[in-house]
Amino acid sequence: SPWINAVNVRWNGKSLTAEQSARLSAAYLRHAPLDSYYTSASLRDKPVLMLHAQGDEAVPAALGELLWERCGRPDRWVYDAGHEMLFTTLSGRIPEMMEWLEEQGQRAK
C-alpha cells in the first residue's frame, strides 16, 4: 500500500474515467497560468537537477517525466523508488548534490 495517496478524486462515489480525468486536467491548466506546466519554460537556460522517483504516487512519476520534458530535459537522477523513499534517503545524497552544484558553479565562470 502506498504511503501517500495525495489526490483521489471520486464523482458520485466512483473513480474518474480516463476521459474525465483528462478533461479535469485540461480545465485546471486553463485556469492556472502559474502552474509548473507553464513556468517550467523559464528554467530551460538554467542549470537544473531533477531527482525523479519512478514509483512516485504523491507526485505521479508520469507528471515528473512531463515536467522534465517541459524544462528542456535538464540533468536528472532517476531512482527506482517512491516519493517517500527518495526523501527519507535524501540526506545521504548531499555529497553528490554538492558535487553537482560545484560543477555548475565552475561552468558558470
N, C-alpha and C positions, 0 to 999 in steps of 0.2 A: 504494500500500500504506500502511495507517495506521501511524503511528509507535508508537502504544501499542495493544496488544491486551490490555487489563488482565485480562479474565476470559474464558476459553474452556473451557467445561465440555463434556466428552465422556463418554459412558457406553458401555462396551464398544466403544470406538473410533468411535462415532457421535455427531454433534451431537444435543442435546436437541430434541425436538419442542416446538412452542409450548405444548402442554398440559403436558408435563413441566417446562418452564421456569416456567410459571405455578404449578405445584404446588410446585416448589423455592422460588420466591419467597415463596409463602404460608407454607410451613414455616419459612423463615428468619424472616419477620416475627413468627410466633407465638413465637419464642424470642429475639427481640432487642428488648426494650422500650425500649432507649436508642438505637435506630436513628433517624436524622433523620426517617424517615417519621412517627414519633410525637412526637419532641421539637420538630419544626418548629412545632408549635402554640404553643409558648412565645414565638415571635418575632412573633406576629400583631400585638401592640400596640407594637412597637418599630420604629425606622427600620432598614430592611434594604435593601441594594443587592445585587442578584444580577447577576453577569456570566455570560451564557449563550452558549455556543458551539453553534450549531445543528448543526455537524458533529462534535460531541464523541463519541468512541467509548470513551474511558477512563472517563468518567462519562457514560453514554449520554444523549444530548440528551432523550429521552423522559422519563427519570427526573429530569432538571433541570426539565423542564416540570411534572412531578408535584410536586416539591419547592416550586416557585414557587406552585402552587395551594395546597398544604398550609400554606404560610407566610402565606397571605392575599393573594396577588398583590402583593407589595411592589414598589418601584421595581426595574426590570430593564433592563439594557442587553443587547441581543441582537446577536451578531456572526455573520457568515457565515464561520465558521472552525471549526477543530477545537481540541481541548484544548491541544495543543502550541503552535499559532499564537497562541492567546489569551494563553498565559502568556509566550511569548517577546516579545510586544509590550506586555505589561502595564506596564512602566516608562514607556512613552510615554503612558499613560492617567492617570498620577499627578496631573497638574494638574486633570483633570476629576473625579477621585475626591476630591481635596482640596476642590474647589468644592462637590461634593455633601455632603461632611461638614460644611463650614461652613454650608450651608443648613439641614442638620438641627440643628445647634447653635443657629442663630437661631430655628428653630421651637420649640425646647425652652424658650426663655426666656419 
